[in-house]
Amino acid sequence: MKKFSHSLKGGPSSSRFRSRASKQGPTPQEALCRLRETEEMLTKKQEYLENRIQRELDTARRSGTKNKRVALQALKRKKRFEKQLTQIDGTLSTIEFQREALENANTNTEVLKSMGYAAKAIKSVHEHIDLDKIDEMMQDITEQQEIAQEISDAISNPTAFGSEFDEDELLAELEDLEQEELSKKMTKVLPKVPTTSLPSRQVKTQKKTKEEDAILKHLKAWAL
């Protein structure tokens, strides 16, 4: 019991922490180290008390009614050890909560430091950038893009060639050529006027019918 009470009061390591803390305050790392040492010490005492409780129970069982006084003393000591054990459990819970809070605070501090370094780096980069030059550069880029678009439009415009001719006149001329070609074909198809007299009306009629049939066949073949 004496060695544990001595550890609770503090040894050489605790005096070292106190002397430094009195000057400038402990760092988060030092505080975390101190809390872990305290947790380890209390855990060991917890194990010690659990062993003592078990021993007192064994003593009470062995003594029983044969040595009632010894049994009662053992049970009283067990009760005291149990009370101390309950107190240690509560203390460990408090220390664990404090350690987690300190770890989170330390993490947040490191994150803020990193963000501060990044902000300084960004500021340093922006100090070497001239906003006026950026505006001029963007204007130049926009102007060159417009010029490139105008060149593309000019190259792809087919009206640059043959624009001196009237399209309506060309269509009219094409229709005349088609009509002329059709007239030539019709002239070739139509029969020539006979120069000799026909022997009779019946023969003339039959011949005319045959010629008309031939003309119709020829026109159909030409149309197809």
C-alpha positions in Angstrom: 0.0 0.0 0.0 2.8 2.4 0.8 4.5 2.1 -2.6 1.2 2.9 -4.4 0.5 5.9 -2.2 4.1 7.1 -2.9 3.4 6.8 -6.6 0.2 8.8 -6.3 2.0 11.6 -4.6 4.5 11.7 -7.4 8.1 10.5 -8.0 11.0 12.0 -9.8 9.1 12.1 -13.1 6.1 14.0 -11.6 8.5 16.6 -10.0 10.1 17.1 -13.4 6.7 17.8 -15.0 5.7 20.1 -12.2 8.9 22.1 -12.5 8.5 22.5 -16.2 4.8 23.3 -16.0 5.4 26.0 -13.4 7.7 27.8 -15.9 5.7 27.8 -19.2 3.0 25.2 -18.8 3.1 21.6 -20.1 2.9 20.8 -23.7 0.0 18.5 -24.9 2.5 15.7 -25.4 3.8 16.0 -21.9 0.3 16.1 -20.4 -0.7 13.0 -22.4 2.4 11.2 -21.2 1.6 12.1 -17.6 -2.0 10.9 -18.0 -0.9 7.6 -19.4 1.5 7.1 -16.6 -1.2 7.7 -14.1 -3.6 5.3 -15.9 -0.9 2.6 -15.8 -0.3 3.2 -12.1 -4.0 3.0 -11.2 -4.4 -0.1 -13.3 -1.7 -1.8 -11.4 -3.3 -0.8 -8.1 -6.6 -2.1 -9.4 -5.1 -5.5 -10.0 -3.5 -5.4 -6.5 -6.8 -4.6 -4.8 -8.6 -7.3 -6.8 -6.1 -9.9 -5.6 -6.4 -8.6 -1.9 -10.2 -8.9 -2.1 -9.9 -12.5 -3.3 -7.5 -13.3 -0.5 -9.7 -11.9 2.1 -12.7 -13.9 0.8 -10.6 -17.1 0.9 -9.6 -16.2 4.5 -13.2 -15.7 5.5 -14.3 -19.0 3.9 -11.5 -20.9 5.7 -12.2 -19.4 9.1 -16.0 -19.6 8.9 -17.7 -20.2 12.1 -14.6 -21.9 13.6 -12.8 -18.6 13.9 -15.5 -16.0 13.6 -13.4 -13.0 14.6 -10.8 -13.7 11.9 -13.5 -14.2 9.3 -15.2 -10.9 10.2 -12.0 -9.0 10.1 -11.3 -10.4 6.6 -14.7 -9.4 5.4 -14.2 -5.8 6.7 -10.9 -5.5 4.9 -12.6 -6.8 1.7 -15.2 -4.1 2.0 -12.5 -1.4 2.3 -10.6 -2.8 -0.7 -13.9 -2.9 -2.7 -14.6 0.8 -1.8 -11.1 1.7 -3.0 -11.5 -0.3 -6.1 -14.8 1.5 -6.9 -13.0 4.9 -6.4 -10.2 3.8 -8.8 -12.7 2.8 -11.4 -14.3 6.3 -11.3 -10.9 8.0 -11.4 -9.8 5.9 -14.4 -13.0 6.9 -16.3 -12.3 10.6 -15.6 -8.7 10.3 -16.7 -9.7 8.5 -19.8 -12.2 11.2 -20.7 -9.6 13.9 -20.0 -7.0 12.1 -22.1 -9.3 11.7 -25.1 -10.3 15.4 -24.9 -6.6 16.4 -24.8 -5.8 14.1 -27.7 -8.6 15.6 -29.8 -7.4 19.1 -28.8 -3.9 18.2 -29.8 -5.1 16.8 -33.2 -7.1 20.0 -33.8 -4.1 22.1 -33.0 -1.9 20.2 -35.5 -4.7 20.4 -38.1 -4.9 24.2 -37.6 -1.1 24.5 -37.9 -1.2 22.6 -41.2 -4.0 24.7 -42.5 -2.1 27.9 -41.5 1.0 26.7 -43.3 -1.1 26.0 -46.4 -2.7 29.4 -46.2 0.7 31.0 -46.1 1.9 29.0 -49.1 -1.2 30.0 -51.1 -0.6 33.7 -50.1 3.0 33.4 -51.2 2.0 32.0 -54.6 -0.6 34.7 -55.2 1.9 37.5 -54.3 3.8 36.6 -57.5 0.7 36.7 -59.7 -0.2 40.0 -61.4 -3.9 40.3 -61.8 -3.6 42.9 -64.6 -1.4 40.6 -66.6 -3.9 37.8 -66.2 -6.7 40.0 -67.5 -4.5 41.0 -70.5 -3.7 37.4 -71.2 -7.3 36.3 -71.1 -8.2 39.2 -73.5 -5.5 38.0 -75.9 -6.7 34.5 -75.7 -10.3 35.6 -76.4 -9.2 37.7 -79.3 -7.2 34.9 -80.9 -10.1 32.5 -80.5 -12.3 35.0 -82.3 -9.8 35.4 -85.1 -9.4 31.6 -85.5 -13.2 31.3 -85.7 -13.4 34.0 -88.4 -10.7 32.2 -90.4 -12.6 28.8 -90.1 -15.9 30.4 -91.2 -14.2 32.1 -94.2 -12.5 28.8 -95.3 -15.7 26.8 -95.0 -18.0 29.3 -96.9 -18.7 28.0 -100.4 -20.1 31.3 -101.7 -16.6 32.6 -102.2 -16.4 30.7 -105.5 -18.8 31.3 -108.5 -20.7 34.1 -106.8 -20.5 36.2 -110.0 -23.2 34.0 -111.7 -26.9 34.3 -111.2 -28.4 31.0 -110.1 -31.8 31.7 -111.5 -30.4 32.4 -115.0 -28.5 29.1 -114.8 -31.6 27.2 -113.9 -33.5 28.8 -116.8 -30.8 27.9 -119.2 -30.8 24.3 -118.0 -34.6 24.1 -118.6 -34.1 25.3 -122.1 -31.5 22.7 -122.8 -33.8 20.0 -121.4 -36.7 21.2 -123.6 -34.5 21.2 -126.7 -33.3 17.7 -126.0 -36.9 16.5 -125.5 -37.9 18.1 -128.8 -35.1 16.2 -130.7 -36.2 12.9 -129.2 -39.9 13.5 -130.2 -38.8 14.5 -133.7 -36.9 11.2 -134.1 -39.9 9.2 -132.8 -42.7 10.8 -135.0 -43.2 9.1 -138.5 -42.5 10.9 -141.7 -45.4 12.0 -144.0 -45.9 9.5 -146.8 -45.3 10.9 -150.4 -47.1 8.1 -152.3 -50.8 7.6 -152.5 -52.3 4.6 -150.6 -54.0 1.9 -152.6 -57.2 1.9 -150.6 -58.8 3.3 -147.5 -58.7 -0.1 -145.7 -54.9 -0.5 -146.3 -54.4 3.1 -145.2 -56.3 2.5 -142.0 -54.4 -0.7 -141.2 -51.0 0.9 -141.9 -51.9 3.9 -139.8 -52.9 1.7 -136.9 -49.7 -0.2 -137.1 -47.7 3.0 -137.2 -49.5 4.4 -134.3 -48.9 1.2 -132.3 -45.2 1.4 -133.1 -45.1 5.1 -132.1 -46.8 4.3 -128.8 -44.4 1.4 -128.1 -41.5 3.6 -128.9 -42.8 6.5 -126.6 -43.3 4.0 -123.8 -39.8 2.6 -124.2 -38.4 6.1 -124.3 -40.4 7.2 -121.2 -39.1 4.2 -119.2 
